[in-house]
Amino acid sequence: MAQVELRGVTKAYGATAAVQDVHLEARDGEFLTILGPSGCGKTTTLRIIAGLLDPDAGEVLLDGQPVHHLPAHRRETAMVFQSYALFPHMTVRENVAFGLRMRRVPGEERLARVEEALTMVELAGLGDRYPRALSGGQQQRVAVARAVVTRPKVLLFDEPLSNLDAKLRERLRLELRTLQQRLRVTTIYVTHDQAEALVLSDRIAVMDRGRVVEVGLPTEVYRRPRSRITAEFLGIANLIPATIVGSRNDRYLAETAIGRLEVAWPEPLARGDAVTLSFRPEDIRIAAGAVNCLSGAVQQAVYLGSITDYLIRVDHVVVRVQEPGAPSRRVGETVSLVLPTVPAVIRER
């Protein structure tokens, strides 16, 4: 296992800053996901860790030792690319063995390690096939086997599931997580897929415009985002601007465009503080209640199989609400909503 640390890493392409003063740590044996939209700098960050790009400033450390001056083959990392980057003229076995050949691992040991890696990714018996004879999911497994066979200290993944269909993607992300836990290898995974990040990660680092916005447990960044960017990008959120106007019964009173709401929050808030309240659609109930109860009209009801997604207009604000099962509210119907007293409270900066 190993620890990876970035200290003030910066990378620019001409006048465009791809990565700006990134400070980030992946702990021993951790599965850390870097999550963000296209162009946010996450792949550039990963390539800097791998040694495929040199930073303009800052340090990359592996187990406390600077490695940003070392070439990729001397960093004890292995990378799985989005395109898999398999050699089409080599068999599966030859692809997996390539890194061991470059390290001059003796033939008998090399063969044993290749077969071990193929068994690990459930490709035993397919060593003589060529990549063109494999499905997308099998090619992805070959790329993973080629990475783990070298026994790296750090595994790096650059959106390895993005080219697969939804069902296969769902199955393989669970397999990746199981494999990582079995190997206990420090893993840094880049994706723009929020579901992948939540399923796979020990912690998630959210990036935006070249910077790390926040880092936390999956439950923390989803339930208690500290930034509007995280709340908007990670799932669906109703973001309601508010001003703290007082407190009552250990709760803060927040004035909003949809009325006065009571908010329980563990951190101190002061009268006059401008905040944004973040409510997840699944946390809002269509029901009557004594606290944070509002009235609105159903504008839209979309059946999504396991849930129904509603758009409900409250005054001049449209609130998104999700309920399990088939639609039970008609468009135009007036309903009561109960908002939770514990939303995420995002401080305006």
C-alpha positions as CSV (number, residue, x, y, z in Angstrom):
1,M,0.0,0.0,0.0
2,A,1.1,3.6,-0.5
3,Q,0.1,7.2,0.1
4,V,-0.1,9.7,-2.7
5,E,0.1,13.4,-2.0
6,L,-0.2,16.4,-4.3
7,R,1.1,19.7,-3.0
8,G,0.3,22.9,-4.9
9,V,0.2,21.1,-8.3
10,T,-0.4,23.5,-11.2
11,K,-0.5,22.8,-15.0
12,A,-1.4,25.2,-17.8
13,Y,-1.7,24.8,-21.5
14,G,-0.8,28.2,-22.9
15,A,-3.0,30.8,-21.2
16,T,-5.4,28.1,-19.9
17,A,-4.9,26.7,-16.4
18,A,-6.0,23.1,-16.5
19,V,-5.0,22.4,-12.8
20,Q,-4.6,25.2,-10.3
21,D,-2.8,24.8,-6.9
22,V,-4.2,21.3,-6.2
23,H,-3.6,19.9,-2.8
24,L,-4.9,16.3,-2.5
25,E,-4.1,13.1,-0.6
26,A,-4.9,9.5,-1.3
27,R,-4.4,7.4,1.9
28,D,-2.9,3.9,2.2
29,G,-5.2,1.4,0.6
30,E,-7.9,4.0,-0.1
31,F,-10.2,4.2,-3.1
32,L,-10.2,7.9,-3.9
33,T,-12.4,9.2,-6.8
34,I,-11.8,12.5,-8.5
35,L,-15.2,13.6,-9.7
36,G,-16.1,16.5,-11.9
37,P,-17.5,17.7,-15.3
38,S,-15.6,17.5,-18.5
39,G,-12.7,19.9,-18.7
40,C,-12.4,20.4,-14.9
41,G,-8.8,19.1,-14.8
42,K,-9.3,15.6,-13.3
43,T,-7.6,13.7,-16.1
44,T,-4.7,16.1,-16.2
45,T,-4.3,15.6,-12.4
46,L,-4.3,11.8,-12.9
47,R,-1.7,12.0,-15.7
48,I,0.5,14.2,-13.5
49,I,0.4,11.5,-10.8
50,A,1.2,8.8,-13.4
51,G,4.2,10.7,-14.7
52,L,2.7,11.2,-18.2
53,L,2.6,15.0,-17.7
54,D,5.0,17.2,-15.8
55,P,3.5,19.8,-13.5
56,D,4.4,23.5,-14.0
57,A,4.6,23.9,-10.2
58,G,4.1,21.8,-7.1
59,E,5.1,18.4,-5.9
60,V,3.9,14.8,-6.3
61,L,4.9,12.5,-3.4
62,L,4.6,8.7,-3.0
63,D,5.1,7.5,0.5
64,G,6.4,10.9,1.4
65,Q,9.1,10.9,-1.3
66,P,9.0,13.3,-4.2
67,V,8.4,11.5,-7.6
68,H,7.4,14.4,-9.9
69,H,10.9,14.3,-11.3
70,L,10.8,10.6,-12.1
71,P,9.5,9.1,-15.4
72,A,6.3,7.1,-15.4
73,H,8.0,3.6,-15.4
74,R,9.9,4.5,-12.2
75,R,6.8,5.6,-10.1
76,E,5.4,2.2,-9.1
77,T,2.0,3.2,-10.5
78,A,-0.1,1.5,-13.2
79,M,-2.8,3.2,-15.2
80,V,-6.0,1.9,-16.9
81,F,-7.0,4.2,-19.8
82,Q,-10.5,5.1,-21.0
83,S,-9.7,3.5,-24.4
84,Y,-8.0,0.5,-22.6
85,A,-4.9,1.0,-24.9
86,L,-4.5,-2.7,-25.7
87,F,-2.0,-3.8,-28.4
88,P,-4.2,-5.2,-31.2
89,H,-1.4,-7.5,-32.6
90,M,-0.8,-9.1,-29.2
91,T,-2.9,-11.8,-27.5
92,V,-4.5,-11.3,-24.2
93,R,-1.7,-13.1,-22.5
94,E,1.0,-11.0,-24.3
95,N,-0.8,-7.8,-23.5
96,V,-1.0,-8.6,-19.8
97,A,2.7,-9.8,-19.8
98,F,4.0,-6.6,-21.5
99,G,4.8,-4.7,-18.3
100,L,6.5,-7.7,-16.8
101,R,8.7,-8.1,-20.0
102,M,9.7,-4.5,-19.7
103,R,10.8,-5.2,-16.1
104,R,12.7,-8.3,-17.2
105,V,10.7,-10.6,-15.0
106,P,11.9,-14.2,-15.7
107,G,9.7,-16.3,-18.0
108,E,8.4,-18.8,-15.5
109,E,7.5,-16.2,-12.9
110,R,6.0,-14.0,-15.6
111,L,3.7,-16.7,-16.9
112,A,2.5,-17.5,-13.4
113,R,1.8,-13.9,-12.6
114,V,-0.1,-13.4,-15.9
115,E,-2.3,-16.4,-15.3
116,E,-2.9,-15.2,-11.7
117,A,-4.0,-11.8,-13.0
118,L,-6.3,-13.3,-15.7
119,T,-7.9,-15.5,-13.1
120,M,-8.4,-12.5,-10.8
121,V,-10.4,-10.7,-13.5
122,E,-12.3,-13.8,-14.6
123,L,-10.5,-14.2,-17.9
124,A,-8.8,-17.5,-17.3
125,G,-8.8,-19.6,-20.5
126,L,-8.9,-16.5,-22.8
127,G,-5.2,-15.8,-22.9
128,D,-4.7,-16.8,-26.5
129,R,-7.4,-14.6,-27.9
130,Y,-6.8,-11.2,-29.5
131,P,-8.5,-8.0,-28.3
132,R,-10.7,-7.8,-31.4
133,A,-12.3,-11.1,-30.4
134,L,-13.3,-9.8,-27.0
135,S,-16.3,-7.8,-25.8
136,G,-15.9,-4.3,-24.4
137,G,-16.2,-5.6,-20.9
138,Q,-13.6,-8.3,-21.5
139,Q,-11.2,-5.7,-23.0
140,Q,-11.6,-3.6,-19.9
141,R,-10.8,-6.6,-17.7
142,V,-7.6,-7.2,-19.8
143,A,-6.6,-3.6,-19.2
144,V,-7.1,-4.1,-15.4
145,A,-5.1,-7.4,-15.4
146,R,-2.3,-5.6,-17.3
147,A,-2.2,-3.0,-14.6
148,V,-2.4,-5.2,-11.5
149,V,0.1,-7.9,-12.8
150,T,3.0,-5.5,-12.1
151,R,1.9,-5.2,-8.5
152,P,2.0,-1.4,-8.4
153,K,1.8,0.6,-5.2
154,V,-0.9,2.8,-6.8
155,L,-3.6,2.0,-9.4
156,L,-4.9,4.8,-11.6
157,F,-8.1,4.7,-13.6
158,D,-9.1,7.2,-16.2
159,E,-12.9,6.8,-16.8
160,P,-12.5,3.1,-17.6
161,L,-16.2,2.3,-17.9
162,S,-17.4,5.2,-19.9
163,N,-17.4,3.3,-23.2
164,L,-19.7,0.5,-21.9
165,D,-23.4,0.2,-21.8
166,A,-25.3,1.0,-18.6
167,K,-25.9,-2.6,-17.3
168,L,-22.3,-3.7,-18.0
169,R,-21.0,-0.5,-16.4
170,E,-23.1,-1.2,-13.3
171,R,-21.8,-4.7,-13.0
172,L,-18.1,-3.9,-13.6
173,R,-17.9,-1.1,-11.2
174,L,-18.9,-3.5,-8.4
175,E,-16.3,-5.9,-9.7
176,L,-13.6,-3.1,-9.6
177,R,-14.5,-2.3,-6.0
178,T,-14.3,-5.9,-5.0
179,L,-11.0,-6.3,-6.7
180,Q,-9.5,-3.2,-5.1
181,Q,-10.6,-4.3,-1.6
182,R,-9.1,-7.7,-2.2
183,L,-5.8,-6.3,-3.4
184,R,-5.9,-3.4,-0.8
185,V,-4.0,-1.2,-3.3
186,T,-4.3,2.5,-3.2
187,T,-6.5,3.6,-6.1
188,I,-7.2,6.9,-7.7
189,Y,-10.2,6.9,-10.1
190,V,-11.3,9.6,-12.4
191,T,-15.0,9.9,-13.5
192,H,-17.8,12.3,-14.3
193,D,-20.4,9.7,-13.3
194,Q,-21.8,10.5,-9.9
195,A,-23.2,7.0,-9.4
196,E,-19.8,5.5,-10.0
197,A,-18.2,7.8,-7.5
198,L,-20.8,7.1,-4.8
199,V,-20.6,3.3,-5.3
200,L,-16.8,2.9,-5.6
201,S,-15.3,5.4,-3.3
202,D,-13.9,5.6,0.2
203,R,-13.7,9.3,-0.4
204,I,-14.6,11.7,-3.2
205,A,-12.7,14.8,-4.4
206,V,-14.9,17.1,-6.4
207,M,-13.0,19.2,-9.0
208,D,-14.2,22.3,-10.8
209,R,-12.3,24.6,-13.2
210,G,-8.9,23.1,-12.2
211,R,-9.4,23.2,-8.5
212,V,-10.4,20.7,-5.8
213,V,-13.7,22.1,-4.4
214,E,-14.1,19.7,-1.5
215,V,-13.1,16.2,-0.3
216,G,-15.2,13.9,1.8
217,L,-16.9,10.6,2.4
218,P,-19.6,9.8,-0.2
219,T,-22.3,10.4,2.4
220,E,-20.7,13.7,3.3
221,V,-20.5,15.2,-0.1
222,Y,-24.0,14.0,-1.0
223,R,-25.9,14.8,2.2
224,R,-23.8,17.7,3.4
225,P,-22.1,19.4,0.5
226,R,-20.1,22.5,1.5
227,S,-20.3,24.1,-1.9
228,R,-23.0,24.9,-4.4
229,I,-20.9,23.2,-7.1
230,T,-20.9,19.9,-5.3
231,A,-24.6,20.1,-4.5
232,E,-25.5,20.8,-8.1
233,F,-23.1,18.2,-9.7
234,L,-23.6,15.3,-7.3
235,G,-27.2,14.2,-7.9
236,I,-30.2,16.4,-7.9
237,A,-30.7,19.3,-5.4
238,N,-33.2,22.0,-4.8
239,L,-31.1,25.0,-4.0
240,I,-33.0,27.8,-2.2
241,P,-31.3,31.1,-1.2
242,A,-32.0,32.1,2.3
243,T,-31.1,34.6,5.0
244,I,-30.8,33.6,8.7
245,V,-33.2,35.9,10.6
246,G,-33.2,34.3,14.1
247,S,-33.5,31.1,16.1
248,R,-36.1,29.2,17.9
249,N,-36.0,25.9,19.9
250,D,-32.4,25.1,18.9
251,R,-33.2,25.7,15.3
252,Y,-32.4,28.6,13.0
253,L,-35.1,30.6,11.2
254,A,-34.3,31.1,7.5
255,E,-36.2,33.6,5.3
256,T,-36.6,32.3,1.7
257,A,-38.6,32.9,-1.4
258,I,-41.0,30.1,-0.5
259,G,-41.5,31.2,3.1
260,R,-39.8,31.0,6.5
261,L,-38.2,27.6,7.2
262,E,-36.7,26.1,10.4
263,V,-33.2,24.7,10.0
264,A,-31.2,22.5,12.4
265,W,-27.5,22.8,11.7
266,P,-24.6,21.8,13.9
267,E,-22.4,24.8,12.9
268,P,-23.0,28.3,14.2
269,L,-25.0,30.7,12.1
270,A,-25.6,34.3,12.8
271,R,-28.5,36.7,12.0
272,G,-28.1,38.1,8.6
273,D,-26.0,35.3,7.2
274,A,-26.7,34.6,3.5
275,V,-26.8,30.8,2.9
276,T,-28.2,28.4,0.3
277,L,-30.3,25.5,1.6
278,S,-29.9,22.3,-0.3
279,F,-32.8,19.8,-0.3
280,R,-32.6,16.4,-2.0
281,P,-35.8,15.6,-3.9
282,E,-36.2,12.2,-2.1
283,D,-36.2,14.0,1.3
284,I,-39.2,16.2,0.6
285,R,-42.5,14.6,1.5
286,I,-45.9,15.2,-0.2
287,A,-47.9,15.4,3.0
288,A,-49.2,17.7,5.7
289,G,-47.0,18.7,8.6
290,A,-46.5,21.2,11.4
291,V,-43.0,22.4,10.5
292,N,-41.7,23.6,7.1
293,C,-45.1,22.8,5.5
294,L,-45.7,24.5,2.2
295,S,-48.5,24.4,-0.5
296,G,-47.8,24.1,-4.2
297,A,-49.3,22.9,-7.5
298,V,-48.1,19.9,-9.5
299,Q,-46.7,21.0,-12.8
300,Q,-45.3,17.8,-14.1
301,A,-45.1,14.1,-13.1
302,V,-42.6,11.8,-14.8
303,Y,-42.7,8.1,-14.1
304,L,-39.2,6.6,-13.9
305,G,-40.0,3.0,-12.8
306,S,-39.0,2.8,-9.2
307,I,-39.9,6.5,-8.6
308,T,-42.0,9.3,-9.8
309,D,-40.3,12.7,-10.4
310,Y,-42.5,15.7,-9.7
311,L,-42.1,19.4,-10.5
312,I,-44.2,21.4,-8.0
313,R,-44.5,25.2,-8.1
314,V,-44.4,26.9,-4.7
315,D,-45.0,30.6,-5.2
316,H,-42.5,31.5,-7.9
317,V,-40.1,28.6,-7.2
318,V,-40.3,25.2,-8.8
319,V,-39.4,22.4,-6.3
320,R,-38.4,18.9,-7.5
321,V,-39.8,16.0,-5.4
322,Q,-39.4,12.3,-5.8
323,E,-41.7,9.6,-4.4
324,P,-41.4,5.8,-4.8
325,G,-43.8,4.0,-7.2
326,A,-46.2,5.1,-9.9
327,P,-47.7,8.7,-10.0
328,S,-50.3,9.3,-7.4
329,R,-50.7,13.1,-8.0
330,R,-52.3,14.8,-11.0
331,V,-50.9,17.7,-12.9
332,G,-52.6,20.8,-11.6
333,E,-53.4,19.3,-8.2
334,T,-52.6,21.4,-5.1
335,V,-50.5,19.5,-2.6
336,S,-48.8,20.1,0.7
337,L,-45.1,19.6,1.0
338,V,-43.0,19.0,4.1
339,L,-39.3,20.1,3.8
340,P,-36.8,18.4,6.2
341,T,-35.5,20.6,9.0
342,V,-31.9,19.3,8.3
343,P,-31.0,20.3,4.8
344,A,-27.5,21.0,3.8
345,V,-26.6,24.6,4.6
346,I,-24.1,26.1,2.1
347,R,-22.5,29.4,3.2
348,E,-22.3,32.0,0.5
349,R,-18.9,33.3,-0.1
